[in-house]
Amino acid sequence: MIVNSSQPMKVRLRAEDRNRLHKFSFCGRGTSSKGTLIFQPATSRFLNKPLKEQPFILLGILFLILSLPGCTAVASLTGKPTENLREWKRQDTNRNKLLVFVHGFNSSKDSAWGIFPELIKNDPEFDDYNIHLFGYPSQACRQVSDIRDQGEYLASFLKETLPGYQSSILVGHSMGGLVILHGLLTLERSNVDLLDRAAISVLTFGTPYLGVEGADMLRLLCENKQANDMKVLGTELHRLQEEWKQRFNKPREKGKRETPRVSLFAFRGATDYFVAQASACGGIVTSCEVVDGDHVSMVKPTTRENLAYMKLRSITKPLEIQPTNATDEAAVRLLSEIVKLFRFPEAVRDVSNPPSLFERMSGNKVPRRLFELLMASNEKDVLRVQNIGNTLHSYINSYYQFRQKVVKLEDSVTTRIGQMVQVRFRPAWMIYLKYAIMRFDGQSKQSIMAAGDFLNYEITWDDAERVFIKLSNEPSVSHEFSEVFALHKSFVEDAKRIASAVLN
């Protein structure tokens, strides 16, 4: 296999596989380097997979010549300004919204997005948006700065840029999504007031929240801190997600500062075999949808009918609708329905069947019913409700993410219950789940039994308690349920504040 790098250097690569011994030979014009790498059996098996399943190794081979001794040091002395890695596609002072694109691993502002920015520039739906392509140093080999470093770089840019805008949308492809999270965490630590004032949404496409298979194999060819940070279930990814959960979108707690609110929307490519679905939709993600394309093409739409383009446009639309004090008929009618719900909650018929058992069991159903009432209304009408339109719209987004979180938690816990019990019917597992929810809510076994017998399928109270104890001994499950109850409590408080605003 011949690999031609930029002139005047060429690389000839030979690979032989004999008894799990892989031998590579590199010859450069004017520079000669020969090396032998002996891989462990697991690594050897990995290298024998199809190339599409080992992208990090392929990238490492193609770019290894650039990381020969001295190459990295010389590259750092070229004097190339890093501001050239960034570019404004549109920067007009009369536009009050900002759209920032952040590329992924071993990519750039020029190669990552195709004609995506041009489609946006020529779309009247985005007339209020300035467009920036944010770039940062990223290469396949000998990358000495890690993802957190690039997040700090992005934070520095946002610190100077965000104050001039009413709202901002950050779009991250692959590792770029992780860079965005690190950037916002950096701002939260140093400029939390800026985040409190900003209205920020984040869209990630093919972002490996739980890592990329084979990322740690690249180090066998060359060192790369960014690739190391994306190891499957790696320490850095775990720290990132734990820090995000502690610093953003937390329910209000008495006596503590409210955390900044940032809407997070995740997407995965229909034919993306690089970042697994479980990773692109895992971790802190509560809502994940499919878009066209593979890992590279998912963010290179060629028309406005592309799903990635349509998803971005649908998320920007609500932000473009300006609330008004106009008393148009639809907004007044919606306000009347809200008032009626708060004044006579028992008299207003509840005909919905929420998707989560938690919502169906909740004693205070007003937060859920307010969400469903708002969801049944046109977004323009919601935003035009006098004085509280923005508050109501924010409530919709927050409760939707809460619902997705609850549904995801219940699905995983129900599957876990199925591994703990003998009965093989999922409806029976839901009975165990119902009991567990009541116990996580602080109710005792005796009080649950006294309230009425809902057991079936020969399930006993003792067995239900046994399953609950097992679940409660799993820190992640216990923590997730605590978060759900705390979030629901915060929505109860939100509903009270909205009620106070519309009834007084």
C-alpha positions as CSV (number, residue, x, y, z in Angstrom):
1,M,0.0,0.0,0.0
2,I,1.5,3.4,-1.0
3,V,0.5,6.4,1.1
4,N,1.5,9.8,-0.4
5,S,1.8,12.6,2.1
6,S,2.2,16.2,1.1
7,Q,5.3,16.7,-1.1
8,P,8.2,16.2,-0.9
9,M,7.6,13.2,1.3
10,K,6.2,9.8,0.3
11,V,5.5,6.8,2.5
12,R,5.6,3.2,1.6
13,L,3.8,0.9,4.1
14,R,4.0,-2.8,4.1
15,A,2.0,-5.0,6.6
16,E,2.4,-8.7,7.2
17,D,0.5,-10.8,9.6
18,R,2.4,-13.9,10.8
19,N,1.5,-15.4,14.1
20,R,0.0,-12.1,15.3
21,L,3.2,-10.2,14.4
22,H,2.5,-7.0,12.5
23,K,5.5,-5.4,10.8
24,F,5.4,-1.9,9.4
25,S,8.1,-0.2,7.3
26,F,8.2,3.5,6.7
27,C,10.4,5.1,4.1
28,G,10.5,8.9,3.5
29,R,12.3,10.8,0.8
30,G,15.3,12.3,2.5
31,T,14.2,10.7,5.8
32,S,14.3,7.0,6.6
33,S,12.5,5.4,9.6
34,K,11.9,1.7,10.1
35,G,10.1,0.1,13.0
36,T,8.6,-3.1,14.2
37,L,5.4,-3.2,16.3
38,I,4.4,-6.4,18.2
39,F,0.7,-6.3,19.1
40,Q,-1.1,-8.4,21.7
41,P,-3.7,-10.9,20.5
42,A,-6.6,-8.6,21.2
43,T,-5.0,-5.8,19.2
44,S,-4.2,-8.2,16.4
45,R,-7.8,-9.2,16.1
46,F,-8.9,-5.6,16.1
47,L,-6.5,-4.8,13.2
48,N,-8.0,-7.7,11.2
49,K,-11.5,-6.1,11.2
50,P,-12.8,-4.3,8.2
51,L,-11.3,-0.9,7.8
52,K,-14.6,0.9,8.4
53,E,-14.6,-0.7,11.9
54,Q,-11.1,0.6,12.9
55,P,-11.1,4.3,11.8
56,F,-8.6,5.4,14.5
57,I,-6.0,2.8,13.4
58,L,-6.5,3.8,9.8
59,L,-6.1,7.5,10.6
60,G,-3.0,6.7,12.6
61,I,-1.4,4.8,9.7
62,L,-2.2,7.5,7.2
63,F,-0.8,10.3,9.4
64,L,2.0,8.5,11.2
65,I,4.6,10.0,8.9
66,L,3.7,13.4,10.2
67,S,4.6,12.4,13.7
68,L,8.1,11.1,13.1
69,P,10.6,12.4,15.6
70,G,11.0,16.1,15.3
71,C,7.9,16.7,13.1
72,T,5.7,17.9,15.9
73,A,8.3,20.1,17.4
74,V,9.0,21.7,14.0
75,A,5.3,22.2,13.3
76,S,5.0,24.1,16.5
77,L,7.5,26.6,15.2
78,T,5.9,27.4,11.9
79,G,4.2,30.6,13.2
80,K,0.8,29.6,11.9
81,P,-1.8,31.7,13.7
82,T,-4.6,29.7,15.3
83,E,-7.2,32.4,14.4
84,N,-7.0,31.1,10.9
85,L,-8.7,27.9,12.2
86,R,-11.8,30.0,12.8
87,E,-14.0,31.9,10.4
88,W,-17.1,34.1,10.4
89,K,-19.4,33.1,7.5
90,R,-21.6,36.0,8.4
91,Q,-21.0,38.8,11.0
92,D,-23.4,41.7,10.9
93,T,-24.1,43.9,13.9
94,N,-27.8,44.1,13.1
95,R,-28.3,40.3,13.7
96,N,-29.1,39.4,17.3
97,K,-28.7,35.6,17.3
98,L,-25.6,33.4,16.9
99,L,-24.9,30.0,15.3
100,V,-21.6,28.4,16.1
101,F,-20.3,25.2,14.4
102,V,-17.6,23.1,16.2
103,H,-15.9,20.4,14.1
104,G,-14.7,17.0,15.4
105,F,-11.5,14.9,15.6
106,N,-8.9,15.4,12.9
107,S,-11.1,17.8,11.1
108,S,-11.3,21.5,10.3
109,K,-13.7,24.4,9.6
110,D,-13.2,23.8,5.9
111,S,-13.6,20.1,5.7
112,A,-16.3,19.3,8.3
113,W,-19.5,21.0,7.1
114,G,-19.6,20.9,3.3
115,I,-22.2,23.5,2.1
116,F,-24.1,23.4,5.4
117,P,-23.1,27.1,6.3
118,E,-24.0,28.3,2.8
119,L,-27.4,26.7,2.9
120,I,-28.1,28.5,6.1
121,K,-26.8,31.9,4.8
122,N,-29.2,31.8,1.9
123,D,-32.2,30.6,4.0
124,P,-34.6,33.5,5.2
125,E,-35.4,31.4,8.2
126,F,-31.9,32.2,9.5
127,D,-31.9,35.9,8.7
128,D,-31.4,36.8,12.4
129,Y,-28.3,34.6,12.8
130,N,-24.7,35.4,12.5
131,I,-22.7,32.2,11.6
132,H,-19.3,31.3,12.9
133,L,-17.2,28.2,12.1
134,F,-15.1,27.5,15.2
135,G,-11.9,25.5,14.6
136,Y,-9.1,24.3,16.9
137,P,-5.9,22.2,16.6
138,S,-6.7,18.5,16.0
139,Q,-4.7,15.9,14.2
140,A,-4.5,12.2,14.1
141,C,-1.0,11.9,15.7
142,R,1.0,13.6,18.3
143,Q,-1.9,15.9,19.4
144,V,-0.6,17.3,22.7
145,S,-3.7,19.3,23.6
146,D,-6.7,17.4,25.0
147,I,-10.5,17.9,24.6
148,R,-10.7,20.0,27.8
149,D,-8.0,22.3,26.4
150,Q,-10.1,22.9,23.3
151,G,-13.1,23.5,25.4
152,E,-11.2,26.3,27.2
153,Y,-10.3,27.7,23.8
154,L,-14.0,27.7,22.8
155,A,-14.9,29.3,26.2
156,S,-12.5,32.1,25.6
157,F,-14.1,32.8,22.2
158,L,-17.7,32.6,23.7
159,K,-16.8,34.9,26.6
160,E,-16.0,37.7,24.1
161,T,-18.8,36.8,21.7
162,L,-22.0,35.8,23.6
163,P,-22.7,39.2,25.3
164,G,-23.7,40.7,21.9
165,Y,-26.5,38.2,21.2
166,Q,-30.0,37.5,22.4
167,S,-29.7,33.7,22.0
168,S,-27.1,31.3,20.7
169,I,-27.0,27.8,19.2
170,L,-23.9,25.6,19.4
171,V,-23.6,22.8,16.9
172,G,-21.0,20.1,17.5
173,H,-20.0,17.2,15.2
174,S,-18.5,14.1,16.8
175,M,-15.8,15.2,19.3
176,G,-16.9,18.8,18.7
177,G,-19.9,18.1,20.9
178,L,-17.6,17.2,23.8
179,V,-15.6,20.4,23.1
180,I,-18.8,22.4,23.5
181,L,-19.7,20.7,26.8
182,H,-16.2,21.4,28.2
183,G,-16.4,25.0,26.9
184,L,-19.7,25.6,28.7
185,L,-18.4,24.1,31.9
186,T,-15.4,26.4,31.7
187,L,-17.7,29.4,31.4
188,E,-19.9,28.1,34.3
189,R,-16.9,28.0,36.5
190,S,-15.5,31.5,35.5
191,N,-18.5,33.5,34.1
192,V,-21.7,31.9,35.4
193,D,-23.5,35.3,35.1
194,L,-22.9,35.2,31.4
195,L,-24.5,31.8,31.1
196,D,-27.4,32.9,33.3
197,R,-28.1,35.8,30.8
198,A,-27.6,33.8,27.7
199,A,-30.2,31.6,26.0
200,I,-28.1,28.6,24.7
201,S,-29.1,25.5,22.9
202,V,-26.6,22.7,22.0
203,L,-27.0,20.2,19.1
204,T,-24.6,17.3,18.8
205,F,-24.3,15.0,15.8
206,G,-22.6,11.7,16.3
207,T,-20.9,12.8,19.6
208,P,-19.4,9.9,21.5
209,Y,-20.7,10.5,25.0
210,L,-19.7,7.0,26.0
211,G,-16.6,6.8,23.8
212,V,-15.5,5.3,20.5
213,E,-14.4,1.7,20.1
214,G,-10.8,1.5,19.2
215,A,-9.9,5.0,20.3
216,D,-7.3,3.7,22.7
217,M,-5.7,1.6,20.0
218,L,-4.3,4.7,18.2
219,R,-1.7,5.0,21.0
220,L,0.0,1.9,19.6
221,L,0.9,3.9,16.5
222,C,1.3,7.4,18.0
223,E,0.2,9.4,21.1
224,N,-2.9,11.5,20.9
225,K,-4.5,13.0,24.0
226,Q,-7.8,13.8,22.2
227,A,-8.2,10.1,21.2
228,N,-7.3,9.0,24.7
229,D,-10.1,11.1,26.1
230,M,-12.6,9.2,23.9
231,K,-11.9,5.7,25.1
232,V,-15.0,3.7,25.6
233,L,-16.3,4.3,29.2
234,G,-13.1,6.3,29.9
235,T,-12.4,8.3,33.0
236,E,-12.4,11.7,31.2
237,L,-15.8,11.0,29.7
238,H,-17.2,9.9,33.0
239,R,-15.9,13.1,34.7
240,L,-17.3,15.3,32.0
241,Q,-20.8,13.9,32.3
242,E,-20.8,13.9,36.1
243,E,-19.6,17.5,36.2
244,W,-22.3,18.5,33.6
245,K,-25.0,16.9,35.7
246,Q,-23.9,18.7,38.8
247,R,-23.5,22.2,37.1
248,F,-26.3,22.4,34.5
249,N,-30.1,21.9,34.5
250,K,-30.4,20.8,38.1
251,P,-33.7,21.3,40.0
252,R,-33.9,24.3,42.2
253,E,-32.7,23.7,45.7
254,K,-33.6,26.0,48.6
255,G,-30.7,28.2,49.7
256,K,-28.6,27.3,46.6
257,R,-27.9,29.1,43.4
258,E,-29.9,27.9,40.4
259,T,-27.8,26.2,37.8
260,P,-27.7,27.5,34.2
261,R,-30.3,26.0,31.8
262,V,-28.9,24.7,28.5
263,S,-31.1,22.6,26.1
264,L,-29.2,19.6,24.7
265,F,-30.4,17.8,21.6
266,A,-28.5,14.8,20.3
267,F,-28.6,13.2,16.9
268,R,-27.1,10.1,15.3
269,G,-26.5,9.1,11.7
270,A,-28.7,6.4,10.1
271,T,-25.6,4.6,8.8
272,D,-23.0,5.8,11.3
273,Y,-20.8,2.8,12.2
274,F,-18.0,4.9,13.7
275,V,-19.9,6.1,16.9
276,A,-22.3,3.5,18.1
277,Q,-25.9,4.4,18.8
278,A,-25.5,3.7,22.5
279,S,-22.7,6.2,22.6
280,A,-24.2,9.0,20.5
281,C,-27.5,8.7,22.5
282,G,-26.0,7.7,25.9
283,G,-24.9,9.4,29.1
284,I,-26.4,12.8,29.8
285,V,-28.6,12.6,26.6
286,T,-32.3,12.5,27.3
287,S,-33.5,13.0,23.7
288,C,-31.9,11.5,20.6
289,E,-33.1,11.3,17.0
290,V,-31.8,9.9,13.7
291,V,-30.7,12.0,10.8
292,D,-29.5,11.1,7.3
293,G,-26.0,9.9,6.5
294,D,-23.0,8.2,8.0
295,H,-20.6,9.7,10.6
296,V,-19.1,12.2,8.1
297,S,-22.0,13.0,5.8
298,M,-24.6,13.5,8.5
299,V,-23.4,17.1,8.9
300,K,-22.9,17.8,5.2
301,P,-26.4,18.3,3.8
302,T,-26.7,19.1,0.2
303,T,-30.3,20.3,0.3
304,R,-32.6,21.8,2.9
305,E,-34.6,18.5,2.9
306,N,-31.7,16.8,4.7
307,L,-32.8,15.7,8.2
308,A,-29.9,17.4,10.0
309,Y,-30.8,20.7,8.3
310,M,-34.5,20.3,9.1
311,K,-33.7,19.4,12.8
312,L,-31.6,22.5,13.2
313,R,-34.2,24.7,11.6
314,S,-37.0,23.3,13.7
315,I,-35.0,24.1,16.9
316,T,-34.3,27.6,15.8
317,K,-37.9,28.4,14.9
318,P,-39.2,28.9,18.4
319,L,-36.2,31.2,19.2
320,E,-37.1,33.3,16.2
321,I,-40.7,34.0,17.3
322,Q,-40.7,37.2,19.2
323,P,-43.2,37.4,22.1
324,T,-45.6,40.2,22.0
325,N,-48.1,41.9,24.3
326,A,-50.7,41.7,21.5
327,T,-54.0,40.2,22.8
328,D,-54.6,38.0,19.8
329,E,-57.5,35.5,20.2
330,A,-55.5,32.3,20.3
331,A,-53.1,33.5,23.0
332,V,-56.0,34.8,25.1
333,R,-57.8,31.5,24.7
334,L,-54.7,29.6,25.8
335,L,-54.3,31.8,28.8
336,S,-57.9,31.1,29.8
337,E,-57.3,27.4,29.6
338,I,-54.2,27.7,31.8
339,V,-56.2,29.8,34.4
340,K,-58.9,27.2,34.4
341,L,-56.4,24.4,35.0
342,F,-55.0,26.1,38.0
343,R,-58.3,27.2,39.5
344,F,-60.2,24.0,39.0
345,P,-57.7,21.2,38.5
346,E,-60.1,18.5,39.5
347,A,-62.9,19.8,37.3
348,V,-60.8,19.9,34.1
349,R,-61.0,16.5,32.6
350,D,-57.7,14.6,32.4
351,V,-57.9,12.3,29.3
352,S,-54.2,11.8,28.6
353,N,-52.2,8.6,29.1
354,P,-48.6,9.7,29.9
355,P,-45.8,7.4,28.7
356,S,-44.1,7.0,32.1
357,L,-45.4,5.1,35.1
358,F,-43.9,7.8,37.3
359,E,-46.2,10.4,35.8
360,R,-49.2,8.2,36.1
361,M,-48.5,7.6,39.8
362,S,-47.6,11.1,40.7
363,G,-50.0,12.7,43.3
364,N,-49.6,16.2,41.9
365,K,-50.5,16.0,38.2
366,V,-50.6,19.7,37.5
367,P,-47.0,20.0,36.2
368,R,-47.7,17.2,33.7
369,R,-51.1,18.5,32.7
370,L,-49.7,22.0,32.2
371,F,-47.1,20.6,29.8
372,E,-49.7,18.7,27.8
373,L,-51.9,21.7,27.6
374,L,-49.0,23.8,26.2
375,M,-47.9,21.0,23.9
376,A,-51.4,20.9,22.4
377,S,-51.1,24.6,21.5
378,N,-49.3,26.4,18.7
379,E,-45.8,27.5,19.7
380,K,-46.5,31.0,18.5
381,D,-49.6,31.2,20.7
382,V,-47.5,30.0,23.7
383,L,-44.9,32.7,23.2
384,R,-47.6,35.4,22.8
385,V,-49.2,34.7,26.1
386,Q,-48.9,38.1,27.7
387,N,-46.0,38.5,30.2
388,I,-45.2,34.8,30.6
389,G,-44.8,33.6,27.1
390,N,-41.1,32.9,27.3
391,T,-41.5,31.2,30.7
392,L,-44.2,28.9,29.3
393,H,-42.0,28.0,26.3
394,S,-39.0,27.3,28.5
395,Y,-41.3,25.1,30.7
396,I,-42.2,23.0,27.6
397,N,-38.6,22.4,26.7
398,S,-37.6,21.5,30.3
399,Y,-40.5,19.2,31.0
400,Y,-40.0,17.4,27.7
401,Q,-36.4,16.6,28.6
402,F,-37.6,15.5,32.1
403,R,-40.1,13.2,30.5
404,Q,-37.5,11.7,28.2
405,K,-35.2,11.1,31.2
406,V,-38.0,9.3,33.2
407,V,-39.0,7.1,30.3
408,K,-35.3,6.2,29.7
409,L,-34.8,5.4,33.4
410,E,-37.9,3.3,33.7
411,D,-37.0,1.3,30.6
412,S,-33.5,0.5,31.8
413,V,-34.7,-0.4,35.4
414,T,-37.6,-2.6,34.1
415,T,-35.1,-4.5,32.0
416,R,-32.8,-4.8,35.1
417,I,-35.8,-6.1,37.1
418,G,-36.3,-8.8,34.5
419,Q,-32.9,-10.1,35.3
420,M,-33.7,-10.3,39.0
421,V,-37.0,-12.2,38.9
422,Q,-38.3,-15.5,37.6
423,V,-41.5,-14.3,36.0
424,R,-40.9,-13.6,32.3
425,F,-43.8,-11.1,31.6
426,R,-42.9,-7.4,31.2
427,P,-46.2,-6.4,32.8
428,A,-45.1,-8.3,35.9
429,W,-41.8,-6.4,35.9
430,M,-43.8,-3.2,35.8
431,I,-45.5,-4.2,39.1
432,Y,-42.0,-4.5,40.7
433,L,-41.2,-1.1,39.2
434,K,-44.3,0.4,40.7
435,Y,-43.4,-0.8,44.1
436,A,-39.8,0.4,43.7
437,I,-41.0,3.9,42.7
438,M,-43.1,4.1,45.9
439,R,-40.2,2.9,48.0
440,F,-37.8,5.4,46.4
441,D,-40.4,8.1,47.2
442,G,-39.9,7.3,50.9
443,Q,-43.0,5.2,51.5
444,S,-42.5,2.2,53.8
445,K,-43.4,-1.4,52.9
446,Q,-46.2,-1.3,55.5
447,S,-47.8,1.9,54.3
448,I,-47.8,0.5,50.7
449,M,-49.4,-2.7,51.8
450,A,-52.0,-0.8,53.8
451,A,-52.9,1.3,50.8
452,G,-54.2,-1.6,48.8
453,D,-53.0,-4.8,47.0
454,F,-51.9,-4.2,43.4
455,L,-49.7,-7.3,43.2
456,N,-50.4,-10.0,40.5
457,Y,-48.6,-12.9,38.8
458,E,-48.0,-14.5,42.2
459,I,-45.7,-11.7,43.2
460,T,-45.3,-11.3,47.0
461,W,-44.6,-8.2,49.0
462,D,-41.4,-9.9,50.3
463,D,-40.2,-10.5,46.8
464,A,-41.1,-6.9,45.7
465,E,-39.1,-5.6,48.7
466,R,-36.2,-7.9,47.8
467,V,-36.0,-6.4,44.3
468,F,-36.3,-2.9,45.7
469,I,-33.3,-3.5,48.0
470,K,-31.2,-4.8,45.1
471,L,-32.1,-1.7,43.0
472,S,-31.4,0.7,45.9
473,N,-28.0,-0.9,46.4
474,E,-27.0,0.1,42.9
475,P,-25.7,3.7,43.2
476,S,-26.6,4.7,39.7
477,V,-30.2,3.6,40.0
478,S,-30.7,5.2,43.4
479,H,-29.1,8.5,42.2
480,E,-31.3,8.6,39.0
481,F,-34.5,8.1,41.0
482,S,-33.4,10.8,43.5
483,E,-32.8,13.2,40.5
484,V,-36.3,12.4,39.1
485,F,-38.1,13.1,42.3
486,A,-36.1,16.3,42.8
487,L,-36.8,17.4,39.2
488,H,-40.5,16.7,39.6
489,K,-40.5,18.8,42.8
490,S,-38.9,21.7,40.9
491,F,-41.7,21.5,38.3
492,V,-44.3,21.7,41.0
493,E,-42.6,24.9,42.2
494,D,-42.5,26.2,38.6
495,A,-46.2,25.5,38.2
496,K,-46.9,27.4,41.4
497,R,-45.0,30.4,40.1
498,I,-46.9,30.3,36.8
499,A,-50.2,30.0,38.6
500,S,-49.3,33.0,40.8
501,A,-48.5,35.0,37.7
502,V,-51.7,34.2,35.8
503,L,-54.1,34.3,38.8
504,N,-53.0,37.5,40.4
